[in-house]
Every structure is written in structure tokens, then in C-alpha cells.
Amino acid sequence: MADLLFTVEEGIARITLNRPEALNAFSTEMIDLWIRALESIRDDDSVRVVVLTGNGRAFCSGGDIKSMMRGEGFLHNNTEAKDLSSTGLARKQSLWKRVQRIPLLLQEIDKPVIAMMNGIATGAGLDMALMCDIRIAAQSAKVSEGYIKAGIVPGDGGAFFLPRLVGIDRALEMLWTGDSYSAEEAKQMGLITHVVQDDELPAFVDAYVKRLARAPQETMRFMKRAVYQGMTTDLRTSLDMISSAMGLVTELTDYEEGVRAIAEKRPPNFS
């Protein structure tokens, strides 16, 4: 069985981390399959929503500690692994070629990306959820930035995403202590969007993503671009971008249907 499962059905792409015996810790195969799945999602206009989750009792425990002890980092049982422990440059290149490709690809995907956090999310595993647009967690899930316990830094982008969600002081506290937080505590901090009962998680997420899949797709994608680009641009640039988007979406059939449905006081039937 592959270390990562990828399916697309009725416009919903599902990525499932599939190393339950290792709490879905990263392997080379998992990262490579993850990269290919994200490239496919980015380029496939039929995909409307993306769901990321883990198989078993964990969402993702981040890097595989056993492989780190062997000097392999995020690489498993291949010739590159020998180079990884040799120099700092080789270790940097390993991150750049593999795990750091994931946040960069996610940045290129303008469709909704939902993390279904079915269990623990630690270190890079938590950071992968932070890269998603919405995080929905089971009540029993726990999160932590455990890098400090291994004496390493968040090499996947955690130092970029975390303070944007919880603020600088809380981000530093999480990184410096490596403390664990419950799903409810994480929600109060702004890390998690929704917390639901464990047995209700799949049904809740399924209903959530189907609702998004029925919405006007181009409009949603323009909204996502506007929100993320607005975080790094000035007001005038943001307003210019959104006025261009408005000019385009009002030429689409979804706009015509939406306005007609409001006038007729009925639910819209978007394409």
C-alpha cells in the first residue's frame, strides 16, 4: 500500500497520509506522492475542493524520528540519504527539493484546501495543516510544535504560517516550549476553524466540502487570491486586484444565476 493515497471524485480531491503505524510521519515516498498530487490538483480544473487527512489515529506526526536517528532526515532508504548527513548544504537541498515544495505548491492552488485533523498533529505535521485554508479537527486531536525537543528548527514553513495565525508572541512560545494543546485550546488560539466530535468528523467535513464544491468556483478562487495577496500588498494594490476580479466574475453565468435566484427568492443553481 502506498504511503499516500490520492483520489478525485465529483470534484473533490482527497489526499490521505497513509503510514498509520508511524503516525503518518513523512517518508520520501509520501512527500514525492504528495508533490505529484498537488501538481495534479493545481492543473486540473475539474477539482473544486481539496481535503487533506491522515489514516489511523494521527493526522501527521511530522518528520520520522527513526530516520533522523539514522541520519536520513526526510529521506528513506535511497542513495540520496547517504548525502543528507554529510553536509549542511546537502541537508538544506533535501528540504528544498522535497518538503518545502509542499507549501509552495499549495500557494499556487487557488481552490479551497481543507485539513481534516483526525488525530495528533506535531511539528511539520501541524505546519502542513496550517498551510491549508480551513482546519477542522476531531475533539480528541492534539497539536504541538515539537521541534525544540529534537533540537531542530521548523524547516517546512512553520515559522512563516504560525505567527500569521496566532501572533508573534504565542508562536514563539509554541516553538520554544514544544507544549501540546487540545483541539479546543488550538481553536481558541486561532489555529483550528472547527472542532467536532470524533465520530462526527467525517460527516461534518463531507458536508462542508460538498457545500464549497457547489459554490461559484471562479468567484471562490478570486476570493482566495484576494485574501492571500492582500496580506502582502498595500490597500491600493488590493483594491485594484479586486476590482479586476469583479469585472470578470460579473461576466460569468454564475453571477447571472445568483442575481436571478435572489430576485426569485430561491436557492441558486450554480454551474
ChimeraX commands (.cxc) that place a marker at each C-alpha (Angstrom):
marker #1 position 0.00,0.00,0.00 radius 0.5
marker #1 position 1.31,3.45,-0.95 radius 0.5
marker #1 position 2.40,5.90,1.76 radius 0.5
marker #1 position -0.09,8.43,0.39 radius 0.5
marker #1 position -3.49,7.90,-1.21 radius 0.5
marker #1 position -4.91,10.36,-3.74 radius 0.5
marker #1 position -8.38,10.29,-5.27 radius 0.5
marker #1 position -10.66,12.71,-7.10 radius 0.5
marker #1 position -14.41,12.13,-7.11 radius 0.5
marker #1 position -17.17,14.56,-8.06 radius 0.5
marker #1 position -14.76,17.48,-8.00 radius 0.5
marker #1 position -13.42,16.69,-4.52 radius 0.5
marker #1 position -9.74,15.71,-4.27 radius 0.5
marker #1 position -8.73,13.72,-1.20 radius 0.5
marker #1 position -5.14,13.31,-0.03 radius 0.5
marker #1 position -4.71,10.74,2.75 radius 0.5
marker #1 position -1.38,10.30,4.53 radius 0.5
marker #1 position -1.10,6.54,4.81 radius 0.5
marker #1 position 1.54,5.44,7.31 radius 0.5
marker #1 position -0.74,4.78,10.30 radius 0.5
marker #1 position 1.81,2.54,12.02 radius 0.5
marker #1 position 4.22,5.52,12.08 radius 0.5
marker #1 position 1.51,8.08,12.94 radius 0.5
marker #1 position 1.77,9.23,9.31 radius 0.5
marker #1 position 5.32,10.54,9.73 radius 0.5
marker #1 position 6.89,11.67,6.47 radius 0.5
marker #1 position 8.68,9.25,4.19 radius 0.5
marker #1 position 10.35,10.00,0.87 radius 0.5
marker #1 position 7.58,8.17,-0.94 radius 0.5
marker #1 position 4.92,10.14,0.91 radius 0.5
marker #1 position 6.49,13.51,0.09 radius 0.5
marker #1 position 7.03,12.60,-3.58 radius 0.5
marker #1 position 3.44,11.39,-3.96 radius 0.5
marker #1 position 2.21,14.48,-2.12 radius 0.5
marker #1 position 4.06,16.76,-4.53 radius 0.5
marker #1 position 2.64,14.91,-7.56 radius 0.5
marker #1 position -0.89,15.05,-6.11 radius 0.5
marker #1 position -0.68,18.80,-5.52 radius 0.5
marker #1 position 0.66,19.39,-9.04 radius 0.5
marker #1 position -2.28,17.41,-10.42 radius 0.5
marker #1 position -4.77,19.39,-8.32 radius 0.5
marker #1 position -3.24,22.70,-9.37 radius 0.5
marker #1 position -3.55,21.84,-13.05 radius 0.5
marker #1 position -6.93,20.06,-13.03 radius 0.5
marker #1 position -9.82,22.50,-13.43 radius 0.5
marker #1 position -12.32,19.77,-12.54 radius 0.5
marker #1 position -11.06,19.77,-8.94 radius 0.5
marker #1 position -13.19,22.12,-6.85 radius 0.5
marker #1 position -12.14,21.37,-3.26 radius 0.5
marker #1 position -9.21,19.55,-1.62 radius 0.5
marker #1 position -9.28,17.54,1.62 radius 0.5
marker #1 position -6.09,16.54,3.45 radius 0.5
marker #1 position -6.25,13.96,6.24 radius 0.5
marker #1 position -4.38,11.07,7.84 radius 0.5
marker #1 position -5.15,7.37,8.09 radius 0.5
marker #1 position -5.48,5.89,11.58 radius 0.5
marker #1 position -5.25,7.77,14.87 radius 0.5
marker #1 position -2.95,10.57,13.72 radius 0.5
marker #1 position -3.18,13.40,11.25 radius 0.5
marker #1 position 0.59,13.64,10.88 radius 0.5
marker #1 position 3.46,13.39,13.35 radius 0.5
marker #1 position 5.87,15.26,11.09 radius 0.5
marker #1 position 9.36,14.00,10.38 radius 0.5
marker #1 position 10.23,10.38,11.02 radius 0.5
marker #1 position 12.43,10.44,14.15 radius 0.5
marker #1 position 13.81,6.96,13.50 radius 0.5
marker #1 position 15.10,8.02,10.10 radius 0.5
marker #1 position 16.61,11.16,11.64 radius 0.5
marker #1 position 18.50,8.97,14.08 radius 0.5
marker #1 position 19.91,7.13,11.08 radius 0.5
marker #1 position 20.95,10.46,9.58 radius 0.5
marker #1 position 18.35,10.29,6.81 radius 0.5
marker #1 position 16.12,13.25,7.65 radius 0.5
marker #1 position 13.14,13.22,5.29 radius 0.5
marker #1 position 14.75,10.63,3.02 radius 0.5
marker #1 position 14.31,6.90,3.35 radius 0.5
marker #1 position 16.46,4.04,2.14 radius 0.5
marker #1 position 17.90,5.54,-1.02 radius 0.5
marker #1 position 21.22,6.78,-2.30 radius 0.5
marker #1 position 20.43,10.42,-1.51 radius 0.5
marker #1 position 20.11,9.53,2.16 radius 0.5
marker #1 position 23.86,9.00,2.35 radius 0.5
marker #1 position 24.45,12.57,1.23 radius 0.5
marker #1 position 21.95,14.10,3.63 radius 0.5
marker #1 position 24.05,13.54,6.72 radius 0.5
marker #1 position 27.29,14.67,5.06 radius 0.5
marker #1 position 26.98,18.47,4.81 radius 0.5
marker #1 position 24.71,21.30,5.85 radius 0.5
marker #1 position 24.24,22.22,2.20 radius 0.5
marker #1 position 23.03,18.72,1.38 radius 0.5
marker #1 position 20.51,18.87,4.22 radius 0.5
marker #1 position 19.30,22.29,3.01 radius 0.5
marker #1 position 18.91,20.99,-0.54 radius 0.5
marker #1 position 16.95,17.98,0.69 radius 0.5
marker #1 position 14.39,20.24,2.36 radius 0.5
marker #1 position 14.17,22.48,-0.70 radius 0.5
marker #1 position 13.68,19.61,-3.15 radius 0.5
marker #1 position 11.04,17.82,-1.10 radius 0.5
marker #1 position 9.14,19.03,1.95 radius 0.5
marker #1 position 9.42,22.74,1.08 radius 0.5
marker #1 position 7.80,22.08,-2.29 radius 0.5
marker #1 position 4.50,21.44,-0.49 radius 0.5
marker #1 position 3.83,24.99,0.83 radius 0.5
marker #1 position 4.98,26.46,-2.47 radius 0.5
marker #1 position 2.58,24.26,-4.43 radius 0.5
marker #1 position -0.26,24.99,-2.00 radius 0.5
marker #1 position 0.36,28.67,-2.63 radius 0.5
marker #1 position -0.28,28.03,-6.34 radius 0.5
marker #1 position -3.61,26.26,-5.71 radius 0.5
marker #1 position -6.48,28.73,-5.63 radius 0.5
marker #1 position -9.12,26.13,-4.70 radius 0.5
marker #1 position -10.25,25.62,-1.08 radius 0.5
marker #1 position -7.91,23.28,0.82 radius 0.5
marker #1 position -9.38,21.74,3.97 radius 0.5
marker #1 position -7.37,19.91,6.64 radius 0.5
marker #1 position -9.40,17.18,8.35 radius 0.5
marker #1 position -7.38,16.70,11.52 radius 0.5
marker #1 position -8.40,13.28,12.76 radius 0.5
marker #1 position -5.71,12.98,15.43 radius 0.5
marker #1 position -2.39,14.34,16.64 radius 0.5
marker #1 position -0.55,16.90,14.52 radius 0.5
marker #1 position 3.02,17.52,15.59 radius 0.5
marker #1 position 5.81,19.71,14.21 radius 0.5
marker #1 position 5.79,19.59,10.43 radius 0.5
marker #1 position 2.52,17.67,10.66 radius 0.5
marker #1 position 0.87,20.66,12.32 radius 0.5
marker #1 position 2.54,23.02,9.88 radius 0.5
marker #1 position 1.05,21.10,6.95 radius 0.5
marker #1 position -2.39,21.78,8.43 radius 0.5
marker #1 position -1.51,25.47,8.91 radius 0.5
marker #1 position -0.79,25.69,5.18 radius 0.5
marker #1 position -4.39,24.74,4.43 radius 0.5
marker #1 position -7.19,27.31,4.24 radius 0.5
marker #1 position -9.53,25.71,6.80 radius 0.5
marker #1 position -8.73,23.30,9.65 radius 0.5
marker #1 position -11.45,21.03,11.03 radius 0.5
marker #1 position -10.35,18.86,13.95 radius 0.5
marker #1 position -11.70,15.96,15.96 radius 0.5
marker #1 position -12.23,16.86,19.62 radius 0.5
marker #1 position -9.55,14.38,20.70 radius 0.5
marker #1 position -6.90,15.85,18.38 radius 0.5
marker #1 position -3.81,17.42,19.91 radius 0.5
marker #1 position -1.34,19.80,18.30 radius 0.5
marker #1 position 2.20,20.86,19.09 radius 0.5
marker #1 position 5.29,22.40,17.54 radius 0.5
marker #1 position 7.73,19.84,18.86 radius 0.5
marker #1 position 10.87,20.90,17.00 radius 0.5
marker #1 position 12.62,22.17,20.12 radius 0.5
marker #1 position 12.55,18.67,21.63 radius 0.5
marker #1 position 14.62,17.37,18.73 radius 0.5
marker #1 position 16.87,20.43,18.64 radius 0.5
marker #1 position 15.79,21.45,15.14 radius 0.5
marker #1 position 14.02,24.41,13.52 radius 0.5
marker #1 position 10.74,24.34,11.55 radius 0.5
marker #1 position 12.20,23.73,8.11 radius 0.5
marker #1 position 8.90,23.48,6.25 radius 0.5
marker #1 position 7.49,26.98,6.71 radius 0.5
marker #1 position 6.04,26.74,10.22 radius 0.5
marker #1 position 7.81,29.94,11.28 radius 0.5
marker #1 position 6.02,31.69,8.41 radius 0.5
marker #1 position 2.50,30.36,8.90 radius 0.5
marker #1 position 2.25,30.11,12.69 radius 0.5
marker #1 position 2.64,33.80,13.68 radius 0.5
marker #1 position 0.16,34.81,10.99 radius 0.5
marker #1 position -2.48,32.76,12.79 radius 0.5
marker #1 position -1.67,33.17,16.48 radius 0.5
marker #1 position 0.58,36.23,16.67 radius 0.5
marker #1 position 4.32,36.52,17.22 radius 0.5
marker #1 position 4.39,36.01,20.99 radius 0.5
marker #1 position 2.21,32.89,21.01 radius 0.5
marker #1 position 4.07,31.47,18.00 radius 0.5
marker #1 position 7.40,31.87,19.75 radius 0.5
marker #1 position 6.02,30.33,22.93 radius 0.5
marker #1 position 4.75,27.30,20.99 radius 0.5
marker #1 position 8.07,26.90,19.20 radius 0.5
marker #1 position 10.26,27.49,22.27 radius 0.5
marker #1 position 8.35,25.16,24.61 radius 0.5
marker #1 position 7.03,22.46,22.27 radius 0.5
marker #1 position 3.94,22.26,24.50 radius 0.5
marker #1 position 0.90,20.28,23.39 radius 0.5
marker #1 position -2.58,21.81,23.09 radius 0.5
marker #1 position -6.03,20.27,22.84 radius 0.5
marker #1 position -8.21,20.90,19.81 radius 0.5
marker #1 position -10.38,23.31,21.80 radius 0.5
marker #1 position -7.34,25.23,23.05 radius 0.5
marker #1 position -6.00,25.40,19.50 radius 0.5
marker #1 position -9.35,26.73,18.29 radius 0.5
marker #1 position -9.29,29.48,20.90 radius 0.5
marker #1 position -5.81,30.42,19.69 radius 0.5
marker #1 position -6.96,30.65,16.09 radius 0.5
marker #1 position -5.16,27.54,14.85 radius 0.5
marker #1 position -8.30,25.50,14.20 radius 0.5
marker #1 position -11.50,26.63,12.50 radius 0.5
marker #1 position -13.97,24.00,13.76 radius 0.5
marker #1 position -13.83,21.28,16.43 radius 0.5
marker #1 position -16.34,18.44,16.21 radius 0.5
marker #1 position -16.97,15.15,17.99 radius 0.5
marker #1 position -14.65,12.40,16.80 radius 0.5
marker #1 position -17.38,10.22,15.34 radius 0.5
marker #1 position -18.95,13.20,13.57 radius 0.5
marker #1 position -15.76,14.42,11.88 radius 0.5
marker #1 position -16.06,12.59,8.52 radius 0.5
marker #1 position -19.72,13.53,8.02 radius 0.5
marker #1 position -19.09,17.16,9.05 radius 0.5
marker #1 position -16.18,17.54,6.64 radius 0.5
marker #1 position -18.05,15.77,3.85 radius 0.5
marker #1 position -20.99,18.17,4.16 radius 0.5
marker #1 position -18.61,21.14,4.43 radius 0.5
marker #1 position -16.63,20.37,1.28 radius 0.5
marker #1 position -19.73,19.48,-0.74 radius 0.5
marker #1 position -21.16,22.87,0.12 radius 0.5
marker #1 position -17.99,24.54,-1.16 radius 0.5
marker #1 position -18.00,22.35,-4.27 radius 0.5
marker #1 position -21.49,23.64,-5.13 radius 0.5
marker #1 position -20.48,27.31,-4.83 radius 0.5
marker #1 position -19.40,29.54,-7.77 radius 0.5
marker #1 position -15.90,28.26,-8.41 radius 0.5
marker #1 position -14.25,31.17,-10.17 radius 0.5
marker #1 position -15.65,33.58,-7.60 radius 0.5
marker #1 position -14.24,31.48,-4.74 radius 0.5
marker #1 position -10.84,31.33,-6.40 radius 0.5
marker #1 position -10.72,35.10,-6.89 radius 0.5
marker #1 position -11.68,35.50,-3.23 radius 0.5
marker #1 position -8.84,33.24,-2.11 radius 0.5
marker #1 position -6.32,35.09,-4.25 radius 0.5
marker #1 position -7.57,38.44,-2.94 radius 0.5
marker #1 position -7.28,37.38,0.72 radius 0.5
marker #1 position -3.78,35.94,0.47 radius 0.5
marker #1 position -2.39,38.62,-1.82 radius 0.5
marker #1 position -3.95,41.27,0.40 radius 0.5
marker #1 position -1.71,40.11,3.25 radius 0.5
marker #1 position 1.41,41.12,1.33 radius 0.5
marker #1 position 0.28,44.17,-0.66 radius 0.5
marker #1 position -0.87,47.72,0.07 radius 0.5
marker #1 position -4.52,48.82,0.02 radius 0.5
marker #1 position -4.42,50.41,-3.43 radius 0.5
marker #1 position -2.95,47.27,-5.00 radius 0.5
marker #1 position -5.51,45.09,-3.25 radius 0.5
marker #1 position -8.41,47.28,-4.40 radius 0.5
marker #1 position -7.10,47.27,-7.96 radius 0.5
marker #1 position -6.89,43.48,-7.94 radius 0.5
marker #1 position -10.40,43.00,-6.55 radius 0.5
marker #1 position -11.94,45.50,-9.00 radius 0.5
marker #1 position -10.43,43.46,-11.84 radius 0.5
marker #1 position -11.92,40.32,-10.31 radius 0.5
marker #1 position -15.32,42.00,-10.04 radius 0.5
marker #1 position -15.20,42.96,-13.69 radius 0.5
marker #1 position -14.54,39.34,-14.65 radius 0.5
marker #1 position -16.96,37.48,-12.37 radius 0.5
marker #1 position -19.88,39.68,-13.40 radius 0.5
marker #1 position -19.47,38.31,-16.93 radius 0.5
marker #1 position -19.95,34.71,-15.77 radius 0.5
marker #1 position -23.14,32.66,-15.80 radius 0.5
marker #1 position -22.79,32.04,-12.05 radius 0.5
marker #1 position -23.30,35.77,-11.47 radius 0.5
marker #1 position -26.40,35.80,-13.66 radius 0.5
marker #1 position -27.80,32.77,-11.84 radius 0.5
marker #1 position -27.03,34.24,-8.42 radius 0.5
marker #1 position -28.76,37.53,-9.13 radius 0.5
marker #1 position -31.74,35.75,-10.69 radius 0.5
marker #1 position -32.04,33.39,-7.70 radius 0.5
marker #1 position -32.02,36.31,-5.25 radius 0.5
marker #1 position -34.72,38.10,-7.24 radius 0.5
marker #1 position -36.82,34.92,-7.42 radius 0.5
marker #1 position -36.21,34.12,-3.73 radius 0.5
marker #1 position -34.91,30.60,-4.38 radius 0.5
marker #1 position -31.62,28.73,-3.85 radius 0.5
marker #1 position -29.14,29.31,-6.68 radius 0.5
marker #1 position -28.13,26.51,-9.03 radius 0.5
marker #1 position -24.53,27.28,-9.88 radius 0.5
marker #1 position -22.67,25.50,-12.66 radius 0.5
marker link #1:1,2 radius 0.2
marker link #1:2,3 radius 0.2
marker link #1:3,4 radius 0.2
marker link #1:4,5 radius 0.2
marker link #1:5,6 radius 0.2
marker link #1:6,7 radius 0.2
marker link #1:7,8 radius 0.2
marker link #1:8,9 radius 0.2
marker link #1:9,10 radius 0.2
marker link #1:10,11 radius 0.2
marker link #1:11,12 radius 0.2
marker link #1:12,13 radius 0.2
marker link #1:13,14 radius 0.2
marker link #1:14,15 radius 0.2
marker link #1:15,16 radius 0.2
marker link #1:16,17 radius 0.2
marker link #1:17,18 radius 0.2
marker link #1:18,19 radius 0.2
marker link #1:19,20 radius 0.2
marker link #1:20,21 radius 0.2
marker link #1:21,22 radius 0.2
marker link #1:22,23 radius 0.2
marker link #1:23,24 radius 0.2
marker link #1:24,25 radius 0.2
marker link #1:25,26 radius 0.2
marker link #1:26,27 radius 0.2
marker link #1:27,28 radius 0.2
marker link #1:28,29 radius 0.2
marker link #1:29,30 radius 0.2
marker link #1:30,31 radius 0.2
marker link #1:31,32 radius 0.2
marker link #1:32,33 radius 0.2
marker link #1:33,34 radius 0.2
marker link #1:34,35 radius 0.2
marker link #1:35,36 radius 0.2
marker link #1:36,37 radius 0.2
marker link #1:37,38 radius 0.2
marker link #1:38,39 radius 0.2
marker link #1:39,40 radius 0.2
marker link #1:40,41 radius 0.2
marker link #1:41,42 radius 0.2
marker link #1:42,43 radius 0.2
marker link #1:43,44 radius 0.2
marker link #1:44,45 radius 0.2
marker link #1:45,46 radius 0.2
marker link #1:46,47 radius 0.2
marker link #1:47,48 radius 0.2
marker link #1:48,49 radius 0.2
marker link #1:49,50 radius 0.2
marker link #1:50,51 radius 0.2
marker link #1:51,52 radius 0.2
marker link #1:52,53 radius 0.2
marker link #1:53,54 radius 0.2
marker link #1:54,55 radius 0.2
marker link #1:55,56 radius 0.2
marker link #1:56,57 radius 0.2
marker link #1:57,58 radius 0.2
marker link #1:58,59 radius 0.2
marker link #1:59,60 radius 0.2
marker link #1:60,61 radius 0.2
marker link #1:61,62 radius 0.2
marker link #1:62,63 radius 0.2
marker link #1:63,64 radius 0.2
marker link #1:64,65 radius 0.2
marker link #1:65,66 radius 0.2
marker link #1:66,67 radius 0.2
marker link #1:67,68 radius 0.2
marker link #1:68,69 radius 0.2
marker link #1:69,70 radius 0.2
marker link #1:70,71 radius 0.2
marker link #1:71,72 radius 0.2
marker link #1:72,73 radius 0.2
marker link #1:73,74 radius 0.2
marker link #1:74,75 radius 0.2
marker link #1:75,76 radius 0.2
marker link #1:76,77 radius 0.2
marker link #1:77,78 radius 0.2
marker link #1:78,79 radius 0.2
marker link #1:79,80 radius 0.2
marker link #1:80,81 radius 0.2
marker link #1:81,82 radius 0.2
marker link #1:82,83 radius 0.2
marker link #1:83,84 radius 0.2
marker link #1:84,85 radius 0.2
marker link #1:85,86 radius 0.2
marker link #1:86,87 radius 0.2
marker link #1:87,88 radius 0.2
marker link #1:88,89 radius 0.2
marker link #1:89,90 radius 0.2
marker link #1:90,91 radius 0.2
marker link #1:91,92 radius 0.2
marker link #1:92,93 radius 0.2
marker link #1:93,94 radius 0.2
marker link #1:94,95 radius 0.2
marker link #1:95,96 radius 0.2
marker link #1:96,97 radius 0.2
marker link #1:97,98 radius 0.2
marker link #1:98,99 radius 0.2
marker link #1:99,100 radius 0.2
marker link #1:100,101 radius 0.2
marker link #1:101,102 radius 0.2
marker link #1:102,103 radius 0.2
marker link #1:103,104 radius 0.2
marker link #1:104,105 radius 0.2
marker link #1:105,106 radius 0.2
marker link #1:106,107 radius 0.2
marker link #1:107,108 radius 0.2
marker link #1:108,109 radius 0.2
marker link #1:109,110 radius 0.2
marker link #1:110,111 radius 0.2
marker link #1:111,112 radius 0.2
marker link #1:112,113 radius 0.2
marker link #1:113,114 radius 0.2
marker link #1:114,115 radius 0.2
marker link #1:115,116 radius 0.2
marker link #1:116,117 radius 0.2
marker link #1:117,118 radius 0.2
marker link #1:118,119 radius 0.2
marker link #1:119,120 radius 0.2
marker link #1:120,121 radius 0.2
marker link #1:121,122 radius 0.2
marker link #1:122,123 radius 0.2
marker link #1:123,124 radius 0.2
marker link #1:124,125 radius 0.2
marker link #1:125,126 radius 0.2
marker link #1:126,127 radius 0.2
marker link #1:127,128 radius 0.2
marker link #1:128,129 radius 0.2
marker link #1:129,130 radius 0.2
marker link #1:130,131 radius 0.2
marker link #1:131,132 radius 0.2
marker link #1:132,133 radius 0.2
marker link #1:133,134 radius 0.2
marker link #1:134,135 radius 0.2
marker link #1:135,136 radius 0.2
marker link #1:136,137 radius 0.2
marker link #1:137,138 radius 0.2
marker link #1:138,139 radius 0.2
marker link #1:139,140 radius 0.2
marker link #1:140,141 radius 0.2
marker link #1:141,142 radius 0.2
marker link #1:142,143 radius 0.2
marker link #1:143,144 radius 0.2
marker link #1:144,145 radius 0.2
marker link #1:145,146 radius 0.2
marker link #1:146,147 radius 0.2
marker link #1:147,148 radius 0.2
marker link #1:148,149 radius 0.2
marker link #1:149,150 radius 0.2
marker link #1:150,151 radius 0.2
marker link #1:151,152 radius 0.2
marker link #1:152,153 radius 0.2
marker link #1:153,154 radius 0.2
marker link #1:154,155 radius 0.2
marker link #1:155,156 radius 0.2
marker link #1:156,157 radius 0.2
marker link #1:157,158 radius 0.2
marker link #1:158,159 radius 0.2
marker link #1:159,160 radius 0.2
marker link #1:160,161 radius 0.2
marker link #1:161,162 radius 0.2
marker link #1:162,163 radius 0.2
marker link #1:163,164 radius 0.2
marker link #1:164,165 radius 0.2
marker link #1:165,166 radius 0.2
marker link #1:166,167 radius 0.2
marker link #1:167,168 radius 0.2
marker link #1:168,169 radius 0.2
marker link #1:169,170 radius 0.2
marker link #1:170,171 radius 0.2
marker link #1:171,172 radius 0.2
marker link #1:172,173 radius 0.2
marker link #1:173,174 radius 0.2
marker link #1:174,175 radius 0.2
marker link #1:175,176 radius 0.2
marker link #1:176,177 radius 0.2
marker link #1:177,178 radius 0.2
marker link #1:178,179 radius 0.2
marker link #1:179,180 radius 0.2
marker link #1:180,181 radius 0.2
marker link #1:181,182 radius 0.2
marker link #1:182,183 radius 0.2
marker link #1:183,184 radius 0.2
marker link #1:184,185 radius 0.2
marker link #1:185,186 radius 0.2
marker link #1:186,187 radius 0.2
marker link #1:187,188 radius 0.2
marker link #1:188,189 radius 0.2
marker link #1:189,190 radius 0.2
marker link #1:190,191 radius 0.2
marker link #1:191,192 radius 0.2
marker link #1:192,193 radius 0.2
marker link #1:193,194 radius 0.2
marker link #1:194,195 radius 0.2
marker link #1:195,196 radius 0.2
marker link #1:196,197 radius 0.2
marker link #1:197,198 radius 0.2
marker link #1:198,199 radius 0.2
marker link #1:199,200 radius 0.2
marker link #1:200,201 radius 0.2
marker link #1:201,202 radius 0.2
marker link #1:202,203 radius 0.2
marker link #1:203,204 radius 0.2
marker link #1:204,205 radius 0.2
marker link #1:205,206 radius 0.2
marker link #1:206,207 radius 0.2
marker link #1:207,208 radius 0.2
marker link #1:208,209 radius 0.2
marker link #1:209,210 radius 0.2
marker link #1:210,211 radius 0.2
marker link #1:211,212 radius 0.2
marker link #1:212,213 radius 0.2
marker link #1:213,214 radius 0.2
marker link #1:214,215 radius 0.2
marker link #1:215,216 radius 0.2
marker link #1:216,217 radius 0.2
marker link #1:217,218 radius 0.2
marker link #1:218,219 radius 0.2
marker link #1:219,220 radius 0.2
marker link #1:220,221 radius 0.2
marker link #1:221,222 radius 0.2
marker link #1:222,223 radius 0.2
marker link #1:223,224 radius 0.2
marker link #1:224,225 radius 0.2
marker link #1:225,226 radius 0.2
marker link #1:226,227 radius 0.2
marker link #1:227,228 radius 0.2
marker link #1:228,229 radius 0.2
marker link #1:229,230 radius 0.2
marker link #1:230,231 radius 0.2
marker link #1:231,232 radius 0.2
marker link #1:232,233 radius 0.2
marker link #1:233,234 radius 0.2
marker link #1:234,235 radius 0.2
marker link #1:235,236 radius 0.2
marker link #1:236,237 radius 0.2
marker link #1:237,238 radius 0.2
marker link #1:238,239 radius 0.2
marker link #1:239,240 radius 0.2
marker link #1:240,241 radius 0.2
marker link #1:241,242 radius 0.2
marker link #1:242,243 radius 0.2
marker link #1:243,244 radius 0.2
marker link #1:244,245 radius 0.2
marker link #1:245,246 radius 0.2
marker link #1:246,247 radius 0.2
marker link #1:247,248 radius 0.2
marker link #1:248,249 radius 0.2
marker link #1:249,250 radius 0.2
marker link #1:250,251 radius 0.2
marker link #1:251,252 radius 0.2
marker link #1:252,253 radius 0.2
marker link #1:253,254 radius 0.2
marker link #1:254,255 radius 0.2
marker link #1:255,256 radius 0.2
marker link #1:256,257 radius 0.2
marker link #1:257,258 radius 0.2
marker link #1:258,259 radius 0.2
marker link #1:259,260 radius 0.2
marker link #1:260,261 radius 0.2
marker link #1:261,262 radius 0.2
marker link #1:262,263 radius 0.2
marker link #1:263,264 radius 0.2
marker link #1:264,265 radius 0.2
marker link #1:265,266 radius 0.2
marker link #1:266,267 radius 0.2
marker link #1:267,268 radius 0.2
marker link #1:268,269 radius 0.2
marker link #1:269,270 radius 0.2
marker link #1:270,271 radius 0.2
view
